Amino acid sequence: MLLSYDIFMALVVFAFVTSITPGPNNLMLLASGVNFGFRRTIPHMLGIGVGFLTLLLGVGYGLGAVLETAPMLYLALKFAGGAYMLYLAYKIATSTSVGSVTDSAAKPMSFMQALLFQWVNPKAWVMAVTAMASYTVHDAYTLSVLVIGTVFAIINLPSVSSWAAFGSLLRQWLEDPVRLKWFNLTMALLLVASLWPMLR
C-alpha cells in the first residue's frame, strides 16, 4: 500500500482543515460571493483549485528544494504575496455596492488571476511545503506526490466553494449600503490580519 491507512486519513484531515479554515482565499471568496454572487465567483474558485494543485505539484517535484537553497527568493515571494493581498484588501474595502450581473465596472477575480495568486499566497506555500514534507513516501515519492495532489484536488474545491456559497446567501441582507460597507471593511481587515502569522 502506498500510504498506510493512518497516514492517508491524516492527509485527508490536513487537506480538509487547511482548505476550509479562514485564509486569504476563503475570505476573498466570501467577499466575492456577497458582491458578485456564486455563479460569477465560479472562475475564482476554479482558479484557486487549479492554481493550488500546480503549486503543490511544483513544490513536490523540486521547487521546494530550490527555495530551501535560495531563502531570499522565498522571502521575496512572501512579500510580493503580502503586497498583493494588501491591494486586494483595499479593493474589497472600497467596494460600495453589491455588484449586479450587468455591472461592468465591478468584476470578480478571474480564473487566471486566482490561479496566479496561489503562487504568491503565503498560506498556500505553507500548506504545500507542509503537505510534501509530512505525507510523501520516500520509496514511492513520485506517486505519493500525485496522491497528495489528488486528495487536495478532491477536497479543496468543495471546501472553498462553501465560502462563496455562504457569501451569496448574505447578498440580500447586505444590499443595505451601510451593512455592506461594514462587511467589506471587516473582510478587508481580516484579510490583512491573515498576513501576520505568515509574514512574521
Contacts in CASP RR format, 6 or more apart in sequence:
PFRMAT RR
TARGET T0000
AUTHOR 0000-0000-0000
METHOD contacts of the structure
MODEL  1
MLLSYDIFMALVVFAFVTSITPGPNNLMLLASGVNFGFRRTIPHMLGIGV
GFLTLLLGVGYGLGAVLETAPMLYLALKFAGGAYMLYLAYKIATSTSVGS
VTDSAAKPMSFMQALLFQWVNPKAWVMAVTAMASYTVHDAYTLSVLVIGT
VFAIINLPSVSSWAAFGSLLRQWLEDPVRLKWFNLTMALLLVASLWPMLR
2 137 0 8 1.000
2 140 0 8 1.000
2 143 0 8 1.000
2 144 0 8 1.000
2 147 0 8 1.000
3 11 0 8 1.000
3 135 0 8 1.000
3 137 0 8 1.000
3 144 0 8 1.000
3 147 0 8 1.000
7 135 0 8 1.000
8 151 0 8 1.000
10 135 0 8 1.000
11 131 0 8 1.000
11 134 0 8 1.000
11 135 0 8 1.000
11 147 0 8 1.000
11 148 0 8 1.000
11 151 0 8 1.000
12 151 0 8 1.000
12 155 0 8 1.000
14 130 0 8 1.000
14 131 0 8 1.000
14 134 0 8 1.000
14 135 0 8 1.000
15 131 0 8 1.000
15 151 0 8 1.000
15 152 0 8 1.000
15 155 0 8 1.000
15 156 0 8 1.000
16 155 0 8 1.000
16 159 0 8 1.000
18 123 0 8 1.000
18 127 0 8 1.000
19 152 0 8 1.000
19 155 0 8 1.000
19 156 0 8 1.000
19 159 0 8 1.000
19 160 0 8 1.000
20 26 0 8 1.000
20 159 0 8 1.000
20 162 0 8 1.000
22 190 0 8 1.000
22 194 0 8 1.000
23 123 0 8 1.000
23 191 0 8 1.000
23 194 0 8 1.000
24 85 0 8 1.000
24 88 0 8 1.000
24 117 0 8 1.000
24 121 0 8 1.000
24 122 0 8 1.000
24 123 0 8 1.000
24 191 0 8 1.000
24 194 0 8 1.000
24 195 0 8 1.000
25 48 0 8 1.000
25 114 0 8 1.000
25 117 0 8 1.000
25 118 0 8 1.000
25 121 0 8 1.000
25 123 0 8 1.000
25 124 0 8 1.000
25 160 0 8 1.000
26 160 0 8 1.000
26 163 0 8 1.000
27 163 0 8 1.000
27 187 0 8 1.000
27 190 0 8 1.000
27 191 0 8 1.000
27 194 0 8 1.000
28 44 0 8 1.000
28 88 0 8 1.000
28 92 0 8 1.000
28 109 0 8 1.000
28 187 0 8 1.000
28 191 0 8 1.000
29 41 0 8 1.000
29 44 0 8 1.000
29 45 0 8 1.000
29 48 0 8 1.000
29 160 0 8 1.000
29 161 0 8 1.000
29 163 0 8 1.000
29 164 0 8 1.000
29 167 0 8 1.000
30 163 0 8 1.000
30 164 0 8 1.000
30 166 0 8 1.000
30 167 0 8 1.000
30 187 0 8 1.000
31 92 0 8 1.000
31 95 0 8 1.000
31 167 0 8 1.000
31 183 0 8 1.000
31 184 0 8 1.000
31 187 0 8 1.000
32 40 0 8 1.000
32 41 0 8 1.000
32 44 0 8 1.000
32 108 0 8 1.000
32 109 0 8 1.000
32 164 0 8 1.000
32 167 0 8 1.000
33 40 0 8 1.000
33 41 0 8 1.000
33 108 0 8 1.000
33 164 0 8 1.000
33 165 0 8 1.000
33 167 0 8 1.000
33 168 0 8 1.000
33 170 0 8 1.000
33 171 0 8 1.000
34 98 0 8 1.000
34 167 0 8 1.000
34 168 0 8 1.000
34 170 0 8 1.000
34 171 0 8 1.000
34 174 0 8 1.000
34 180 0 8 1.000
34 183 0 8 1.000
34 184 0 8 1.000
35 95 0 8 1.000
35 98 0 8 1.000
35 99 0 8 1.000
35 106 0 8 1.000
35 108 0 8 1.000
35 184 0 8 1.000
36 99 0 8 1.000
36 106 0 8 1.000
36 107 0 8 1.000
36 108 0 8 1.000
37 164 0 8 1.000
37 167 0 8 1.000
37 168 0 8 1.000
37 171 0 8 1.000
38 164 0 8 1.000
38 165 0 8 1.000
38 167 0 8 1.000
38 168 0 8 1.000
40 101 0 8 1.000
40 108 0 8 1.000
41 108 0 8 1.000
41 164 0 8 1.000
41 168 0 8 1.000
43 108 0 8 1.000
43 109 0 8 1.000
43 110 0 8 1.000
43 111 0 8 1.000
43 114 0 8 1.000
44 108 0 8 1.000
44 109 0 8 1.000
44 110 0 8 1.000
44 111 0 8 1.000
44 113 0 8 1.000
44 114 0 8 1.000
44 164 0 8 1.000
45 114 0 8 1.000
45 157 0 8 1.000
45 160 0 8 1.000
45 161 0 8 1.000
45 164 0 8 1.000
46 111 0 8 1.000
46 114 0 8 1.000
46 157 0 8 1.000
47 111 0 8 1.000
47 112 0 8 1.000
47 114 0 8 1.000
47 115 0 8 1.000
47 118 0 8 1.000
48 114 0 8 1.000
48 115 0 8 1.000
48 117 0 8 1.000
48 118 0 8 1.000
48 156 0 8 1.000
48 157 0 8 1.000
48 160 0 8 1.000
49 115 0 8 1.000
49 118 0 8 1.000
49 153 0 8 1.000
49 156 0 8 1.000
49 157 0 8 1.000
49 160 0 8 1.000
50 111 0 8 1.000
50 115 0 8 1.000
51 114 0 8 1.000
51 115 0 8 1.000
51 116 0 8 1.000
51 118 0 8 1.000
51 119 0 8 1.000
52 118 0 8 1.000
52 124 0 8 1.000
52 127 0 8 1.000
52 128 0 8 1.000
52 152 0 8 1.000
52 156 0 8 1.000
53 149 0 8 1.000
53 152 0 8 1.000
53 153 0 8 1.000
53 156 0 8 1.000
54 115 0 8 1.000
54 118 0 8 1.000
55 118 0 8 1.000
55 119 0 8 1.000
55 124 0 8 1.000
55 125 0 8 1.000
55 128 0 8 1.000
56 127 0 8 1.000
56 128 0 8 1.000
56 131 0 8 1.000
56 132 0 8 1.000
56 148 0 8 1.000
56 149 0 8 1.000
56 152 0 8 1.000
57 145 0 8 1.000
57 146 0 8 1.000
57 149 0 8 1.000
58 64 0 8 1.000
58 128 0 8 1.000
59 125 0 8 1.000
59 128 0 8 1.000
59 129 0 8 1.000
59 132 0 8 1.000
60 128 0 8 1.000
60 132 0 8 1.000
60 136 0 8 1.000
60 145 0 8 1.000
61 142 0 8 1.000
61 145 0 8 1.000
64 129 0 8 1.000
64 132 0 8 1.000
66 73 0 8 1.000
67 73 0 8 1.000
67 74 0 8 1.000
67 77 0 8 1.000
74 125 0 8 1.000
77 119 0 8 1.000
77 120 0 8 1.000
77 125 0 8 1.000
78 122 0 8 1.000
78 125 0 8 1.000
78 198 0 8 1.000
78 199 0 8 1.000
79 199 0 8 1.000
80 120 0 8 1.000
81 120 0 8 1.000
81 121 0 8 1.000
81 122 0 8 1.000
82 120 0 8 1.000
82 122 0 8 1.000
82 195 0 8 1.000
82 199 0 8 1.000
84 117 0 8 1.000
84 120 0 8 1.000
85 121 0 8 1.000
85 191 0 8 1.000
85 192 0 8 1.000
85 194 0 8 1.000
85 195 0 8 1.000
86 192 0 8 1.000
86 195 0 8 1.000
88 191 0 8 1.000
89 188 0 8 1.000
89 189 0 8 1.000
89 191 0 8 1.000
89 192 0 8 1.000
90 188 0 8 1.000
92 184 0 8 1.000
92 187 0 8 1.000
92 188 0 8 1.000
92 191 0 8 1.000
93 184 0 8 1.000
93 185 0 8 1.000
93 187 0 8 1.000
93 188 0 8 1.000
93 189 0 8 1.000
94 184 0 8 1.000
95 106 0 8 1.000
95 180 0 8 1.000
95 184 0 8 1.000
96 177 0 8 1.000
96 180 0 8 1.000
96 181 0 8 1.000
97 103 0 8 1.000
97 106 0 8 1.000
97 177 0 8 1.000
97 180 0 8 1.000
98 171 0 8 1.000
98 174 0 8 1.000
98 175 0 8 1.000
98 180 0 8 1.000
99 106 0 8 1.000
109 117 0 8 1.000
118 124 0 8 1.000
122 195 0 8 1.000
122 198 0 8 1.000
122 199 0 8 1.000
123 194 0 8 1.000
123 198 0 8 1.000
126 198 0 8 1.000
131 148 0 8 1.000
131 152 0 8 1.000
132 145 0 8 1.000
132 148 0 8 1.000
135 144 0 8 1.000
135 148 0 8 1.000
136 144 0 8 1.000
136 145 0 8 1.000
136 148 0 8 1.000
137 143 0 8 1.000
137 144 0 8 1.000
170 183 0 8 1.000
173 179 0 8 1.000
174 180 0 8 1.000
174 183 0 8 1.000
END
